[in-house]
């Protein structure tokens, strides 16, 4: 699956999961890098759940998605 194939509703839920998780990590005094990593995992779980994509593929796709997504401020 490419980034262009992720529908808008799934992308919106990925953004929400990423930001919420990253903010929780930062609130626990986690580093920005740790927050980014945990946010990617949360977004990949959403992607996998809604598309049926295997976990490893979803994690790699979510990592690429996070790098190119300007909405991900935390």
Secondary structure, 3 states (H helix, E strand, C coil): CCHHHCCHHHHHHHHHHHHHHHHHHHHCCCCHHHHHHHHHHHHHHHHHHHHCCCHHHHHHHHHHHHHHCCCCCC
